[in-house]
Amino acid sequence: MATMTSGQMFPGDFAMEKIDRPEKSNIQLIVWLWIILGLTGAMVLIGGVTRLTHSGLSMVEWRPLLGAIPPLDEQEWQETFQKYRNFPQYQKLNAGMTLGEFKQIFFWEYLHRLFGRLIGVVFLVPWIWFIIRKQIPKGINPKLAGLFVLGGLQGLMGWYMVKSGLVDNPAVSHYRLAAHLMLAFSVMVFSLLLIFRLSNRERALNPPKKLLALSYFITGIIVLQIVYGAFTAGLKAGFMMNTFPKMNGEWIPSLAYSMTPFWHNLVENHFGIQFIHRTLGWLLLFGIGALGLSAWLSPLKNQLSAVQNRAIQLLLAMTVTQFTLGALTIIYVVPIELATAHQVGASILLLLAVSLNHSLAPARKT
């Protein structure tokens, strides 16, 4: 499709917002926000490895400042190891673990927390610098403050999650795990929307309402799917019924609705949660396929810009990739490499959906 010029009309009186290049002063802000988004994505990856290596409960204290310094000598390592041995994960799962083995799981949790602190510094220092230089456009600074608060809440939720596994059962609450993950994804989404705002990314003047509604609906399903993915991970439900497409020979396994009252099956039943996670995966695969068909096999085909077409194509390709990763993760019983890729894929899928929504949504009135 030929490149659209500013304000060009499409068939059916469909038009795009007039686009200007971002101001030079905004480019530094945009690069900075891309760095924040990328670092948060890397933290999601590290968090996935931390969870899959059962490392998340290796640090039993939360010290926001002094915790950045790891044990520096043998005595400090022994003291740290002794603190770990006082908690359920060692006593019930890792009794007899050597100091060397402890150091391996400590590494991932320490790296995860250190990376969180790094993101805080990378955000705060340039933000202060931009404020001093008066480079932040009007209306953006409160949004940056909100983004900073979101990042802080994500760190607090991480510790609140860890605390749930330090009491009796050496496993974190799957509800808190889902909240921790969703806060990280919220930071990424908010950063992306601010990037679009600062870069004057094109938006529709009179968008196709049905296509936009379908795109919003799909985004809602993606969010729900991510929550159920976190539930599946938190309850280790992916280690059960490792056949595909059926679950141990059943399309709807009887164990998925075996708890009473029934609503427990939706949030507590390992089999029910994996069944819902799979069902949402199928729904997204067909739903995003329908989105593509409705865009390309209808009168809308000639009404979409290159940006919108590309957004739909990327979303469809990522959906197929993510669905495949999920199926392989189940079949091969949750190997670290596939499970981590599946978690990172969820963040990419959500960002692509948000990108599509933004390109389809009505332009701001000025």
N, C-alpha and C positions, 0 to 999 in steps of 0.2 A: 504494500500500500504506500502511495506517495506520502511524503512528509507534509503535514498540515502547516499552513501558515497561520499566524496569529489571527484569531477571530474568524477563520474560514468556516463556512456553513457546510454541513453534510446534508445528504438527501433526507427529507422529512424534517427540515428545519432544525436539525441537531447541530449544536455548536459547542465549541470549547472556549473556556476562559482565555482572554488575551494573556499571553505569557511574556514576562520580562525576565531577563537574566537576573540572578540574585545579585544584590549589591556586593561590592568587593569586601566590605566589612563583615558581611554575613558568611563569606566562604570559610573563614577561620572557625566560626561557630559551627558550621555544618560539618567540617572535618572533625572537630572536637566531639560532636555528638555521635558521629559515625564510630569514633574510637570508643566512646562509652558503650554504644550498642554492641560493638564487636567484643569488647572485654566482658560484657555481661553474658554474651553468647558463649564465650570461652569458659566462664564460670559455671554456666549450665552444664557444659561438657564435663568439667572437673567434678561438679557435684554429682553427676551421673556415675562417674568412675568411683567416687568416694562411697556412694551408696552400694554399688555393685560389689565392691571389695570389702563391704562390711566395716568400713573405716570410720563412719560418722560418729560412733560413740567412744572413740579412742581418746578424745580430749574431754575430760569431765568437768572442766572449769571454763568460764567465759570471762576473759579479761580483755576488754576492747583495746587497751593500750599496751600493757605489759605482755599480753598474749602474743604479740608479734615477735617476741624473742623466744626461740625454741630452747630446749635444754642444751647446754653448752659443754657439759663434761659428764663423766660417768656417774658421779653422785647425783646430778640433776636428773639424768635419765632414770636412775633407779627410783628416785623420789616420784617422778611422773608416772613410772610404771606401777609403783605401789598404789598410787591414787586410783589408777585404772583397775587394779585388782580388787578394790573395795566395792566395785559396782557389778551389776548383774551380768553384763555381757561377758566379762572374764569368768565369773563364778559359774555361769550356766552354759556358756558356749565355748569359751576359750581357756578353760582351766588347763594349766600346764604350758601355756604359751611362753616362749622364750623372749628375752629382751629384744633379740634381733627380729623376731616375728612381730613384736609390738611396734618396733620402729617403722616397719613397712606400712602398717595401717595408720600409724600416727602421721606419716608423711602426707597421705592424701587429705586427711582432715585439716592438717596444718596448712597445706597448700591452698585448700578451699577457703579457709578463713583469711589467709594472707592475701589471696586474690581479692576478696571482698574489701579489705582495707586499701588495697592498691586502687580499686575502682573509686573508692571514696576520695582518695588523694587526687587522682586524675580528674575527678569532677570538681572538687572544691577549689584547688589552686587556680586552674584556668578561669573558673567562674568569677573568682575575686578579681583576677586580672582584667577580664572583660568588663566587669562593673567599674573598675577604676578608670579604664580607658573609654568608658561610655560607648561600648560597641554593641550593646544589647538593644535591639529594637523595642519600641514601645509595646507593652503587653506580653512580652516574652519572658521577662524576668520572673513574674509570679509562677509561670509554668515551669521554669527551671527550678524554682524553689520547691514546687510540688514534686518534680522528678527527684530532687535530692532527698525529700522526705520519704518517697517511695523506696529509694535505695536503703535508707536507714531502717525502715520497717522490715525490709527483706532480711537484713542482718539480724534484727531482733527476733523475727519469726524463725530464723534458722536456729538460734539458741533455744527458743521456746520449743521447737521441734525436738532438738537433742535432749532436752530435759525430760521429755515424755518417755525416753528409752533408758533413763537412769534410775528408775524407781524399782519396779518389780520385774516387768517383762522387758528383756533386752531388745526391743524393737520400737521404733518411733511411731507415733500416731500417724496413720495414713491421712487423716484430716489435716494435720499440721504440715505434713509433707506436701499435700496438694496446695495449701495456702502459701508455703515457702516457694514452690515452683511458680505459682501464678503471679506472685509479686515480682519474681525475676522476669517473667514474660511481660508483665505490665511495664517494667522499666524499659524493656526493648521496644515495645509498641509505642510508648509515650515518646521515646527518643526519635523513633522513625517519623511520627507525626510532626514533631517539631522540625525535623530535617525537611519534610515536605513544605511546612509553613515557611521556613526561611529560604528555601530554594525556589519558591513560586511555582511549584509543580502544577501542571495543567489539570483542570477539573472541568466537569461538564457544566454548561449553562442551563440546559434543559435535558437532564439525564433520562434514560429509559427507566421508568419507575419499576416495572416488573423485574427487570434485570438487577436493579439495585436492591430491591426487596429480597430477591433470591440470594444475592451476594451477602447481604446482612444475615439472612437465615443460616447460610453455610458457615459464616464466621461464628455464629452462636453455637452451632454444632461442633465446630473445631474447639472452642473453649470448653464445652462440656466433655469432649473427647479427651482433652488434655487433663482435665480433672480426674476422669476415670482412668487415664493412663497412670496418674500419680497414685490413685487408689490401688490399681493393679500392682504397681511397684512396691508401695508401702506394705501391702499384705502378702507380697511375694506370690500373688495369684498366677503370675506367668509361668511358674514352675509346675502348674497343674494342668491336666488335659492338654498335652502337647501334641495334638494332632490338628490338621487343617485340611479342608475347611470345616469339617465336622469336629465336634468336641467329644472325643472318645466314642465315635460312631453315632452321635446324636446331634441334630441341628439345634434343638433346644434341650440341653441336658436337664434331667430331673433334679439334679443337685443344685441347679441354679435357682430354684424356687422352693427349697426344702426348709427354710427357716420361717418361724412364726414370731411375731406378726410379719406379714408379707413384706412390709417396707424395709425390714432388716436385710432382705435379699438385695436391695438396691444399694446399700452402703456398707454392709458388714460381711456378706456372704462372699467368700473368695471366688466361688464358681459363678455366682450371679454377677459379680463385678467384671470378671473376665468375659462373660457372655455379653454384657452391655458394651464393654470396650470393643469387642469384635463387631457387634451389631452397628455401633456408631461408625466403625471403620468402613463397613459395607455401605452405610447410608451416605457417608462422605464421598466414597468412590463414585457411586451412581449420581449423587446430587451435583458434584462438580462436573461430572460428565454431562449432565443435563444442562448445567450452566453454559458449558462450551457449545453444546448443540443449539441452545436457544440463542446464543450470540452469533453463531456462524451459519446456521441453517434457517434463518428467518430474515425478515426485512432489516433487522438490526445489523446484519453483516456489513453493510456499506455505511453504517452510521457510527461505527466505533473508530476511535483514533488508534494510531499505532501503539501508543502507551497502553490503552485499554486492552487491545488485542494481545499484546505481549504479556500483560498481567494475567489474563485468562489462561494463556498458554503455559506460563510458568506455574500457575496454581495447579493446573491439571497434571502437568508433568511431576510436580512435587507430590501430589496426592498419590499417584501411581507408585512413585518411589517409596513414600512413607508406608503405604499399604503393604508393599512387598517386604520392606524391612520388618514390619510388625509380624507378618506371617512367618518369616524366617526366624525371628526372635523366638516365637512360640515353638516352631518345629525343632530348633536346635537347643531348646531349653535355656534360653536367656544367657547366651554368651556375652561377655562384657563388651566386645567390639560392636556386635549388632545392637545390643540394648542401648549402648551409648549413642550410636548413630541414630537410632529410632527416637531418642529423647531430643537430640539436636534437631532432627528432622521436624519434630513437632513445632519447635520455635520458628523454623524457616517457613513452615506451612502457615502458621498464624500471621507472620509478617507479610507473606505474599497475599493473604486474604485481606489484611488491613490495607495493603497497597492498592488492591483492586477496588475496595470500598472507597478509598480516597479519590481514585480517578473517576469513579462513577457518581460520586456524591455531588450535589449541587455546589456550584462555586459560591464563595462568600460574597455577600452584597457589600459594595463599597459606597 
